[in-house]
Amino acid sequence: MLRSTRENHGNYTLKTYIQRGLELCSPKLFFEYRDDYLPDWKTFRSLLLMLDYYCCLLRYGTIICDFFEYQFWRKSAYERGKYISMFYSRKIQKAFNKGDKEVYLDKTVFNKKFAAFRTTADFDFAQGGDVSDFLDFVHKANGKIIAKPFMGASGWGIFIPDVSTDEKAIEVYNQLKVDGNYFCEELFIQDGVLHDLNPSSVNTVRIFTLHDGSEVHVMSCCLRIGGGKECVDNIHSGGMICEVDTESGIIIGPGYNLKGEKTVFHPISKIMLVGIQIPQWQRVINLVKEAAMLYPELGHSAWDIAVGEKDISFIEANEQGNFDAPQTAFQRGFKPDYLPFMNKK
């Protein structure tokens, strides 16, 4: 599927934009999702479902992943109308994000502009120096680093390289230097309850903010938790997401995966999710509001924040942020929450 790269700075020609739109709404993709979500549905029933989908595409701007992830076949027209589709999310971005979007498109740019909100170092192979500089970076990080694509999404392409010896670190340097699409970060060492939930990944808070021109509004808060097999916590990579109370920072809903399957106890740690208090919650909220104030021309952001018992580090900001995160965690649509701000615009 067509994706942003560092070379095109996230911009598409009209041809590639149309091509990607057709991919996201194609019958081929529809049946791939049908096979994944509803494998027992026969041909006639599936054709009726596809007709229903294309009606939703015309009425709500719903792309195929929206339709299946929100299980629209189970929802009334009234409920469907409350969901923010991919196309409506673009309207939100167009209305509120007028400035330079490089902080969203290139993670190393974000790291520099929001360095005051980060506690981990990073290494850009294009600008970070030679192999000796990379070895210094690895040593300072005690060999705990993570490799990420500059413009990756949904956790795809992220991995933890083996740099346990200098020889292996040099191999990683040569591989990623030639690849040209990766940078490395010092791994955030999470401790406390959020680490215990799923030790294989850093489990981050996803917070959506909206700057309306005068103040920052916290629109939703979720906790993303890895599923136990991957080094990332994204629901697109086998993780789950929980609703978090904005005021208290307490998890108030079960975990949901991408198929909407509910989890009360984490499958690996067996810890009950509901009732967990995210550490340093008021500090997290204060920091995210402070960060959102830095670039008011980028009014809509979804922030990923790593939180430990004492440490807090911003991972990235997303312009679109995938509304499937809060809408899956909360099991409801968020369009009514955004409409008052959109109407003012």
C-alpha positions as a LaTeX table, in Angstrom:
\begin{tabular}{lrrr}
\hline
Residue & $x$ (\AA) & $y$ (\AA) & $z$ (\AA) \\
\hline
Met1 & 0.00 & 0.00 & 0.00 \\
Leu2 & 1.23 & 3.50 & $-0.79$ \\
Arg3 & 2.85 & 5.22 & 2.16 \\
Ser4 & 4.66 & 8.42 & 3.05 \\
Thr5 & 8.43 & 8.38 & 2.71 \\
Arg6 & 11.17 & 10.71 & 3.81 \\
Glu7 & 11.75 & 11.61 & 0.17 \\
Asn8 & 8.19 & 12.72 & $-0.64$ \\
His9 & 7.67 & 14.34 & 2.81 \\
Gly10 & 4.27 & 12.68 & 3.06 \\
Asn11 & 3.01 & 14.34 & $-0.13$ \\
Tyr12 & 1.31 & 12.44 & $-2.93$ \\
Thr13 & 0.69 & 13.34 & $-6.52$ \\
Leu14 & $-2.98$ & 13.35 & $-7.54$ \\
Lys15 & $-2.40$ & 10.01 & $-9.26$ \\
Thr16 & $-0.90$ & 8.29 & $-6.19$ \\
Tyr17 & $-3.50$ & 9.88 & $-3.90$ \\
Ile18 & $-6.33$ & 8.46 & $-6.02$ \\
Gln19 & $-4.53$ & 5.13 & $-6.25$ \\
Arg20 & $-4.25$ & 4.85 & $-2.48$ \\
Gly21 & $-7.89$ & 5.85 & $-2.04$ \\
Leu22 & $-8.96$ & 3.10 & $-4.42$ \\
Glu23 & $-6.84$ & 0.58 & $-2.51$ \\
Leu24 & $-8.51$ & 1.51 & 0.77 \\
Cys25 & $-11.98$ & 0.95 & $-0.73$ \\
Ser26 & $-11.33$ & $-1.90$ & $-3.17$ \\
Pro27 & $-13.40$ & $-5.12$ & $-3.36$ \\
Lys28 & $-10.14$ & $-7.07$ & $-3.06$ \\
Leu29 & $-9.38$ & $-5.44$ & 0.30 \\
Phe30 & $-13.00$ & $-5.90$ & 1.37 \\
Phe31 & $-12.80$ & $-9.67$ & 0.95 \\
Glu32 & $-9.44$ & $-9.80$ & 2.72 \\
Tyr33 & $-11.07$ & $-8.17$ & 5.74 \\
Arg34 & $-14.15$ & $-10.38$ & 5.36 \\
Asp35 & $-11.95$ & $-13.47$ & 5.49 \\
Asp36 & $-10.28$ & $-12.16$ & 8.64 \\
Tyr37 & $-13.35$ & $-10.90$ & 10.52 \\
Leu38 & $-16.21$ & $-13.02$ & 9.17 \\
Pro39 & $-14.69$ & $-16.17$ & 7.65 \\
Asp40 & $-17.93$ & $-18.17$ & 7.98 \\
Trp41 & $-20.04$ & $-15.75$ & 5.95 \\
Lys42 & $-21.05$ & $-17.27$ & 2.62 \\
Thr43 & $-20.98$ & $-15.56$ & $-0.78$ \\
Phe44 & $-24.53$ & $-14.18$ & $-0.90$ \\
Arg45 & $-24.37$ & $-12.81$ & 2.64 \\
Ser46 & $-20.94$ & $-11.31$ & 1.92 \\
Leu47 & $-22.24$ & $-9.57$ & $-1.22$ \\
Leu48 & $-25.03$ & $-7.98$ & 0.82 \\
Leu49 & $-22.41$ & $-6.91$ & 3.36 \\
Met50 & $-20.29$ & $-5.39$ & 0.61 \\
Leu51 & $-23.32$ & $-3.47$ & $-0.68$ \\
Asp52 & $-23.88$ & $-2.21$ & 2.87 \\
Tyr53 & $-20.24$ & $-1.18$ & 3.03 \\
Tyr54 & $-20.36$ & 0.89 & $-0.16$ \\
Cys55 & $-23.48$ & 2.62 & 1.13 \\
Cys56 & $-21.47$ & 3.52 & 4.26 \\
Leu57 & $-18.63$ & 4.75 & 2.07 \\
Leu58 & $-20.99$ & 7.16 & 0.30 \\
Arg59 & $-22.87$ & 8.23 & 3.42 \\
Tyr60 & $-20.16$ & 8.39 & 6.10 \\
Gly61 & $-16.85$ & 8.37 & 4.19 \\
Thr62 & $-16.05$ & 5.00 & 5.75 \\
Ile63 & $-13.09$ & 3.08 & 4.35 \\
Ile64 & $-12.97$ & $-0.69$ & 4.64 \\
Cys65 & $-10.87$ & $-0.89$ & 7.82 \\
Asp66 & $-13.33$ & 1.51 & 9.52 \\
Phe67 & $-16.28$ & $-0.66$ & 8.52 \\
Phe68 & $-14.77$ & $-3.85$ & 9.90 \\
Glu69 & $-12.91$ & $-2.52$ & 12.93 \\
Tyr70 & $-16.07$ & $-0.76$ & 14.18 \\
Gln71 & $-18.24$ & $-3.73$ & 13.16 \\
Phe72 & $-20.75$ & $-1.55$ & 11.37 \\
Trp73 & $-22.90$ & $-4.57$ & 10.47 \\
Arg74 & $-23.84$ & $-4.68$ & 14.16 \\
Lys75 & $-24.66$ & $-0.97$ & 14.43 \\
Ser76 & $-27.65$ & 1.16 & 13.57 \\
Ala77 & $-27.47$ & 4.14 & 11.20 \\
Tyr78 & $-27.62$ & 6.43 & 14.25 \\
Glu79 & $-24.58$ & 4.72 & 15.82 \\
Arg80 & $-22.66$ & 4.65 & 12.54 \\
Gly81 & $-23.14$ & 8.37 & 12.09 \\
Lys82 & $-21.28$ & 9.06 & 15.34 \\
Tyr83 & $-18.04$ & 7.44 & 14.20 \\
Ile84 & $-15.16$ & 9.46 & 12.81 \\
Ser85 & $-14.26$ & 7.80 & 9.53 \\
Met86 & $-10.87$ & 8.09 & 7.87 \\
Phe87 & $-12.25$ & 10.72 & 5.50 \\
Tyr88 & $-13.80$ & 12.77 & 8.31 \\
Ser89 & $-10.53$ & 12.62 & 10.23 \\
Arg90 & $-8.91$ & 14.27 & 7.21 \\
Lys91 & $-11.43$ & 17.09 & 7.52 \\
Ile92 & $-10.39$ & 17.59 & 11.15 \\
Gln93 & $-6.74$ & 17.75 & 10.12 \\
Lys94 & $-7.47$ & 20.19 & 7.31 \\
Ala95 & $-9.45$ & 22.43 & 9.66 \\
Phe96 & $-6.93$ & 22.56 & 12.51 \\
Asn97 & $-3.47$ & 21.73 & 11.12 \\
Lys98 & $-2.25$ & 24.65 & 9.02 \\
Gly99 & 1.46 & 24.68 & 9.89 \\
Asp100 & 4.54 & 22.72 & 8.90 \\
Lys101 & 3.71 & 19.05 & 9.45 \\
Glu102 & 7.29 & 17.80 & 9.47 \\
Val103 & 7.02 & 16.97 & 13.17 \\
Tyr104 & 4.39 & 14.38 & 12.25 \\
Leu105 & 6.06 & 13.07 & 9.12 \\
Asp106 & 9.62 & 12.54 & 10.33 \\
Lys107 & 10.17 & 11.09 & 13.80 \\
Thr108 & 13.70 & 12.51 & 14.06 \\
Val109 & 12.32 & 16.01 & 13.47 \\
Phe110 & 9.82 & 15.43 & 16.26 \\
Asn111 & 12.62 & 14.26 & 18.55 \\
Lys112 & 14.54 & 17.50 & 17.99 \\
Lys113 & 11.60 & 19.89 & 18.30 \\
Phe114 & 10.26 & 18.18 & 21.42 \\
Ala115 & 13.60 & 17.29 & 23.01 \\
Ala116 & 12.53 & 18.97 & 26.26 \\
Phe117 & 9.77 & 16.35 & 26.59 \\
Arg118 & 12.01 & 13.36 & 25.95 \\
Thr119 & 14.46 & 11.46 & 28.14 \\
Thr120 & 15.85 & 9.07 & 25.51 \\
Ala121 & 18.54 & 9.77 & 22.88 \\
Asp122 & 18.33 & 8.89 & 19.18 \\
Phe123 & 20.71 & 8.25 & 16.27 \\
Asp124 & 19.93 & 9.39 & 12.72 \\
Phe125 & 22.07 & 7.43 & 10.25 \\
Ala126 & 21.83 & 10.22 & 7.69 \\
Gln127 & 23.16 & 12.83 & 10.14 \\
Gly128 & 24.39 & 10.94 & 13.18 \\
Gly129 & 27.98 & 10.32 & 12.18 \\
Asp130 & 30.11 & 7.30 & 11.41 \\
Val131 & 30.25 & 3.80 & 12.88 \\
Ser132 & 32.31 & 4.93 & 15.91 \\
Asp133 & 29.58 & 7.45 & 16.78 \\
Phe134 & 27.00 & 4.68 & 16.53 \\
Leu135 & 29.05 & 2.49 & 18.87 \\
Asp136 & 29.23 & 5.37 & 21.37 \\
Phe137 & 25.44 & 5.70 & 21.12 \\
Val138 & 24.96 & 1.96 & 21.73 \\
His139 & 27.33 & 1.97 & 24.72 \\
Lys140 & 25.63 & 4.98 & 26.33 \\
Ala141 & 22.30 & 3.18 & 25.93 \\
Asn142 & 23.78 & 0.05 & 27.56 \\
Gly143 & 22.95 & $-1.89$ & 24.41 \\
Lys144 & 19.21 & $-1.25$ & 24.77 \\
Ile145 & 18.09 & 0.39 & 21.54 \\
Ile146 & 15.14 & 0.13 & 19.15 \\
Ala147 & 15.10 & 0.67 & 15.36 \\
Lys148 & 12.21 & 2.55 & 13.74 \\
Pro149 & 11.30 & 3.70 & 10.22 \\
Phe150 & 11.36 & 7.49 & 9.85 \\
Met151 & 7.75 & 7.54 & 8.72 \\
Gly152 & 6.35 & 4.25 & 9.96 \\
Ala153 & 2.80 & 3.76 & 11.17 \\
Ser154 & 0.93 & 1.29 & 13.37 \\
Gly155 & 4.15 & $-0.21$ & 14.69 \\
Trp156 & 5.11 & $-1.69$ & 11.32 \\
Gly157 & 8.83 & $-2.13$ & 10.71 \\
Ile158 & 9.91 & $-1.51$ & 14.32 \\
Phe159 & 12.34 & $-4.01$ & 15.79 \\
Ile160 & 14.93 & $-4.36$ & 18.56 \\
Pro161 & 18.34 & $-5.03$ & 16.94 \\
Asp162 & 20.93 & $-7.27$ & 18.52 \\
Val163 & 23.83 & $-5.00$ & 19.49 \\
Ser164 & 25.13 & $-7.17$ & 22.32 \\
Thr165 & 28.69 & $-7.00$ & 20.91 \\
Asp166 & 30.53 & $-4.34$ & 18.94 \\
Glu167 & 30.71 & $-6.70$ & 15.96 \\
Lys168 & 26.93 & $-7.14$ & 15.93 \\
Ala169 & 26.44 & $-3.41$ & 16.42 \\
Ile170 & 28.63 & $-2.71$ & 13.39 \\
Glu171 & 26.53 & $-5.16$ & 11.34 \\
Val172 & 23.38 & $-3.29$ & 12.43 \\
Tyr173 & 24.99 & 0.04 & 11.54 \\
Asn174 & 25.94 & $-1.16$ & 8.05 \\
Gln175 & 22.52 & $-2.70$ & 7.45 \\
Leu176 & 20.50 & 0.36 & 8.51 \\
Lys177 & 22.89 & 2.86 & 6.97 \\
Val178 & 22.45 & 1.18 & 3.58 \\
Asp179 & 18.70 & 0.79 & 4.06 \\
Gly180 & 18.35 & 4.54 & 4.56 \\
Asn181 & 14.84 & 4.43 & 6.04 \\
Tyr182 & 15.65 & 3.82 & 9.70 \\
Phe183 & 16.87 & 5.62 & 12.77 \\
Cys184 & 17.57 & 4.23 & 16.25 \\
Glu185 & 16.44 & 5.31 & 19.68 \\
Glu186 & 17.55 & 4.49 & 23.16 \\
Leu187 & 14.93 & 2.13 & 24.55 \\
Phe188 & 12.74 & 3.65 & 27.24 \\
Ile189 & 13.12 & 1.49 & 30.36 \\
Gln190 & 9.61 & 1.28 & 31.73 \\
Asp191 & 9.06 & 0.20 & 35.30 \\
Gly192 & 6.12 & $-0.26$ & 37.63 \\
Val193 & 2.62 & $-1.43$ & 36.81 \\
Leu194 & 2.67 & $-0.47$ & 33.12 \\
His195 & 5.77 & $-2.59$ & 32.58 \\
Asp196 & 4.30 & $-5.48$ & 34.54 \\
Leu197 & 1.20 & $-5.53$ & 32.34 \\
Asn198 & 3.26 & $-6.64$ & 29.33 \\
Pro199 & 7.06 & $-6.70$ & 29.72 \\
Ser200 & 7.78 & $-7.37$ & 26.01 \\
Ser201 & 6.84 & $-3.82$ & 24.96 \\
Val202 & 6.84 & $-0.25$ & 26.23 \\
Asn203 & 3.13 & 0.32 & 26.89 \\
Thr204 & 2.25 & 3.90 & 26.03 \\
Val205 & $-0.50$ & 6.38 & 26.68 \\
Arg206 & $-2.23$ & 7.74 & 23.55 \\
Ile207 & $-3.73$ & 11.20 & 24.16 \\
Phe208 & $-5.69$ & 13.17 & 21.56 \\
Thr209 & $-5.55$ & 16.96 & 21.96 \\
Leu210 & $-7.27$ & 19.79 & 20.11 \\
His211 & $-6.03$ & 23.38 & 20.22 \\
Asp212 & $-9.00$ & 25.56 & 19.28 \\
Gly213 & $-6.98$ & 28.76 & 19.03 \\
Ser214 & $-7.21$ & 29.73 & 22.67 \\
Glu215 & $-6.76$ & 26.58 & 24.76 \\
Val216 & $-5.85$ & 22.92 & 24.55 \\
His217 & $-8.62$ & 20.38 & 25.02 \\
Val218 & $-7.87$ & 16.77 & 25.93 \\
Met219 & $-10.31$ & 14.85 & 23.75 \\
Ser220 & $-9.54$ & 11.27 & 24.80 \\
Cys221 & $-6.99$ & 9.15 & 26.66 \\
Cys222 & $-6.17$ & 5.49 & 26.09 \\
Leu223 & $-3.55$ & 3.03 & 27.20 \\
Arg224 & $-1.97$ & 0.86 & 24.52 \\
Ile225 & $-0.67$ & $-2.51$ & 25.72 \\
Gly226 & 1.32 & $-5.08$ & 23.78 \\
Gly227 & $-0.20$ & $-8.51$ & 23.31 \\
Gly228 & 2.89 & $-10.32$ & 24.57 \\
Lys229 & 4.49 & $-11.38$ & 21.28 \\
Glu230 & 5.80 & $-8.15$ & 19.76 \\
Cys231 & 8.07 & $-5.35$ & 20.94 \\
Val232 & 5.38 & $-2.76$ & 20.12 \\
Asp233 & 2.04 & $-2.00$ & 21.75 \\
Asn234 & $-0.03$ & $-1.05$ & 18.68 \\
Ile235 & $-3.39$ & $-2.75$ & 18.18 \\
His236 & $-2.41$ & $-3.21$ & 14.52 \\
Ser237 & 0.46 & $-5.39$ & 15.73 \\
Gly238 & $-1.45$ & $-7.65$ & 18.08 \\
Gly239 & $-1.83$ & $-5.29$ & 21.04 \\
Met240 & $-4.89$ & $-3.98$ & 22.83 \\
Ile241 & $-6.20$ & $-0.63$ & 23.96 \\
Cys242 & $-8.07$ & 0.47 & 27.09 \\
Glu243 & $-10.18$ & 3.50 & 27.95 \\
Val244 & $-8.55$ & 5.81 & 30.50 \\
Asp245 & $-10.43$ & 8.37 & 32.59 \\
Thr246 & $-9.12$ & 11.80 & 31.62 \\
Glu247 & $-9.41$ & 13.25 & 35.11 \\
Ser248 & $-7.97$ & 10.46 & 37.23 \\
Gly249 & $-5.75$ & 8.47 & 34.86 \\
Ile250 & $-7.44$ & 5.22 & 35.93 \\
Ile251 & $-8.22$ & 2.50 & 33.37 \\
Ile252 & $-12.02$ & 2.29 & 33.35 \\
Gly253 & $-12.62$ & $-0.16$ & 30.52 \\
Pro254 & $-11.40$ & $-3.59$ & 29.41 \\
Gly255 & $-8.83$ & $-4.07$ & 26.69 \\
Tyr256 & $-10.01$ & $-4.39$ & 23.09 \\
Asn257 & $-8.02$ & $-5.68$ & 20.15 \\
Leu258 & $-8.44$ & $-4.73$ & 16.50 \\
Lys259 & $-11.34$ & $-7.18$ & 16.09 \\
Gly260 & $-13.20$ & $-5.71$ & 19.05 \\
Glu261 & $-12.55$ & $-8.77$ & 21.21 \\
Lys262 & $-12.71$ & $-7.86$ & 24.89 \\
Thr263 & $-10.02$ & $-8.70$ & 27.44 \\
Val264 & $-10.44$ & $-8.18$ & 31.18 \\
Phe265 & $-7.17$ & $-9.85$ & 32.22 \\
His266 & $-4.02$ & $-9.45$ & 30.15 \\
Pro267 & $-3.36$ & $-12.80$ & 28.44 \\
Ile268 & 0.33 & $-12.87$ & 29.40 \\
Ser269 & 0.61 & $-11.21$ & 32.81 \\
Lys270 & $-2.94$ & $-12.18$ & 33.94 \\
Ile271 & $-3.25$ & $-8.74$ & 35.55 \\
Met272 & $-6.75$ & $-7.25$ & 35.60 \\
Leu273 & $-6.79$ & $-4.10$ & 33.47 \\
Val274 & $-9.72$ & $-2.16$ & 34.93 \\
Gly275 & $-8.77$ & $-0.10$ & 37.97 \\
Ile276 & $-5.08$ & 0.34 & 37.20 \\
Gln277 & $-3.78$ & 3.82 & 38.00 \\
Ile278 & $-1.38$ & 5.26 & 35.43 \\
Pro279 & 1.52 & 6.81 & 37.37 \\
Gln280 & 2.15 & 10.57 & 37.45 \\
Trp281 & $-1.13$ & 11.26 & 35.69 \\
Gln282 & $-1.48$ & 14.96 & 36.41 \\
Arg283 & 2.09 & 15.52 & 35.27 \\
Val284 & 1.33 & 13.62 & 32.03 \\
Ile285 & $-1.68$ & 15.85 & 31.34 \\
Asn286 & 0.24 & 19.03 & 32.14 \\
Leu287 & 3.10 & 18.03 & 29.85 \\
Val288 & 0.87 & 17.12 & 26.92 \\
Lys289 & $-0.97$ & 20.43 & 27.17 \\
Glu290 & 2.34 & 22.27 & 27.34 \\
Ala291 & 3.62 & 20.41 & 24.28 \\
Ala292 & 0.41 & 21.11 & 22.34 \\
Met293 & 0.79 & 24.83 & 23.04 \\
Leu294 & 4.19 & 24.97 & 21.32 \\
Tyr295 & 2.70 & 24.75 & 17.82 \\
Pro296 & $-0.89$ & 26.04 & 17.98 \\
Glu297 & $-1.02$ & 26.04 & 14.18 \\
Leu298 & $-0.91$ & 22.23 & 14.47 \\
Gly299 & $-4.11$ & 22.09 & 16.44 \\
His300 & $-4.95$ & 18.40 & 16.26 \\
Ser301 & $-2.44$ & 15.86 & 17.58 \\
Ala302 & $-2.37$ & 12.35 & 18.95 \\
Trp303 & 0.53 & 11.91 & 21.36 \\
Asp304 & 2.25 & 8.67 & 22.33 \\
Ile305 & 3.83 & 8.96 & 25.77 \\
Ala306 & 5.91 & 6.41 & 27.67 \\
Val307 & 5.28 & 6.55 & 31.41 \\
Gly308 & 7.17 & 4.90 & 34.26 \\
Glu309 & 6.99 & 5.36 & 38.01 \\
Lys310 & 9.27 & 8.41 & 37.83 \\
Asp311 & 10.17 & 8.92 & 34.17 \\
Ile312 & 8.04 & 10.30 & 31.32 \\
Ser313 & 9.18 & 10.50 & 27.71 \\
Phe314 & 7.26 & 11.56 & 24.60 \\
Ile315 & 7.61 & 9.00 & 21.81 \\
Glu316 & 5.91 & 10.77 & 18.89 \\
Ala317 & 3.00 & 12.89 & 17.76 \\
Asn318 & 0.59 & 11.88 & 15.01 \\
Glu319 & $-1.52$ & 14.20 & 12.90 \\
Gln320 & $-4.21$ & 11.65 & 12.13 \\
Gly321 & $-3.55$ & 9.37 & 15.06 \\
Asn322 & $-5.94$ & 6.65 & 13.93 \\
Phe323 & $-9.28$ & 7.29 & 15.57 \\
Asp324 & $-9.69$ & 3.54 & 15.78 \\
Ala325 & $-7.68$ & 3.85 & 19.00 \\
Pro326 & $-10.19$ & 5.81 & 21.13 \\
Gln327 & $-13.24$ & 4.58 & 19.23 \\
Thr328 & $-12.21$ & 0.98 & 19.84 \\
Ala329 & $-11.24$ & 1.60 & 23.47 \\
Phe330 & $-14.42$ & 3.53 & 24.26 \\
Gln331 & $-16.63$ & 1.40 & 21.98 \\
Arg332 & $-18.35$ & 4.50 & 20.61 \\
Gly333 & $-17.95$ & 7.14 & 17.94 \\
Phe334 & $-16.26$ & 10.46 & 18.70 \\
Lys335 & $-17.78$ & 12.69 & 16.04 \\
Pro336 & $-20.17$ & 14.40 & 18.54 \\
Asp337 & $-17.12$ & 15.38 & 20.62 \\
Tyr338 & $-15.50$ & 17.12 & 17.65 \\
Leu339 & $-18.55$ & 18.64 & 15.96 \\
Pro340 & $-18.76$ & 21.75 & 18.22 \\
Phe341 & $-15.15$ & 22.63 & 17.35 \\
Met342 & $-15.64$ & 21.83 & 13.67 \\
Asn343 & $-18.78$ & 23.97 & 13.50 \\
Lys344 & $-16.84$ & 26.94 & 14.87 \\
Lys345 & $-14.27$ & 26.46 & 12.12 \\
\hline
\end{tabular}
